[in-house]
Amino acid sequence: MPAVSICTDSFRVPAQAMAQAYGFPGFEFATVPHPIASLDTGQIEARARDVLPEVLRILGLES
Amino acid sequence: MGTTAVPSGGTPPRDDAPLADPAEIRRAMEYYADRGWTDGLPVVPVTESYLAEFLATTSRDPDEVLMPMPQLNRQCTVRLAAINAALAGCRPDYFPVVLAAWDSLTREGYATRGIWQSTTGTAPLLIVNGPVRERIGLNSQGNVFGSGFRANATIGRAIRLGAINALGLRPHQLDQATQGTPAKYTACIAENEEESPWPPLHAQFGLDPSDSAVTAMIIRSCLHIEARHTTVPEQLALDITGTISRTGALIHETISALVVLSPEHARLFARAGWGPDDLSRFVYEHAVRSRAELAAVGKDAIARQTRWRLPAGHPDAVPDQAQGGETPDVVRVLNSSGAVLVVVAGANNAGVSAVVETFGPRGGPPPVVRVPDPGRPG
C-alpha cells in the first residue's frame, strides 16, 4: 500500500538521518509545524488539512 | 619539539613529567574532534597496538555483536566497544567491566528498542559490584556521582562514545533528546558494599557476593534527598517516597526508581530492622497520588495505545488501572515493590541520598551481568 511518512518540522534532520541510515538519502516525507502531541482535535484536523496537498504530491497525485 | 607537561596546580615543573610533543598531541586530538568522534571533550588516540591490549583482556571474538541496533543499520561489536573504551580514556584492564556494561544494557532492553533516539533524553547508569571495584579503583564513596575517579569517569564515557561512534547516535541527528541529562557524559558508580548493612545489589539477585558484576539502567534524572533531621525510618522513607511520586516523572501509567542510599541512611533503616526489600515495599505502598492531584496536572487517564498519562478528556484517553480498582481515587505510581531498587553508595558523612528516576515501569529483576575474574576470561 502506498504510504507517506509525516513528522513535525522539528524532526526534519533526524528523519533525513534515518533515511540515510537505510540507504535512501533522498527519501521524501511530509512535515507539519511542531507540536502535535499537545493539540486539540480541531487543531489536529487543521494540521491534516494543511499537509494533505504535500502528501498527495509525494504520492504522485498532484495533477 | 618535545617539552615537559606544565603542572596543572601551579607548582614548579617536575623532573618525572613525560617528554612529549604538544603540537603532535594537539593535532591528534583535533583530528578526532574534526571527525565528530568525541562527546565534545578530547579523546585518547587509539592505535592498533593499543587496541590489542584491550582485546587481550577477553576471550570474546572481536566481531561478536554486543548490542544490535537494526533500526539504524548499526551494531556495537566487541572491537568497536574496545576502540571507544580506549578513546574514552579507559585502561585496558577496565575493559571486562565495559563489556559487561554493554551486555547488561542489551539485556535491559530499552536501548535496543530505540530509547537513545528519544526526545526524553535518557542516559545509561552503570552500577558495579564486587572485587573488581577495588581492583580497578572504582569510587563507591564520597562524590560517587561526581568527578575525580578515572575508572568511574571513563567506563561510563566508553558507553557514550560507543553510542555516538558505533551506533551513530549523535545529538541533533539520530539522538533527538530535547534536553538530555548531564549523565550522558558518564554515569558509573560502584556500590559501597563495605559500609552497607545489607547484601550488595548483585547478591540480592542471585550472584555470589565474591562475584563482580555490572547492572545497567536507563535513567532520566538523579534527584537529591536532604534528610539530616530524622532517625525515624518511616519519616525518611516518606521523604524518599514523596520524591519518587512527583507528578512530573509520571510519563507512563507507572514509573520506577533506584534509591541510592548513603551509608548513614542505610544504617538508619538497618537499625530499625529494615532490609532493602522492606524499604521497597514501604515505598510501593505509599507512593500514591490522589485522582484530584493527577487531574490538576492533566495526568488522570492514560492513552489507549502508548499508555502514557494524559487528561481524562483527551480523545485517546482510557481509564488507568486504579480507576477500575477498589480505591479509584488513590493511584499508585509504581506497579510493584520490585519497581524500586535499593543500593548503598557515597560517603558515610551525612544524611544525603538520591533517587534515580529509571525509565519504564519495570518490576522484574534487573540485568545483573557477571564480570569475569582475571585469569578466567570469558
Interface residues (C-beta under 8 A of the other chain):
Chain A: F11 V13 P14 A17 M18 A21 Y22 G23 T41
Chain B: L72 N73 R74 Q117 G168 H172 Q173 L174 Q176 P315
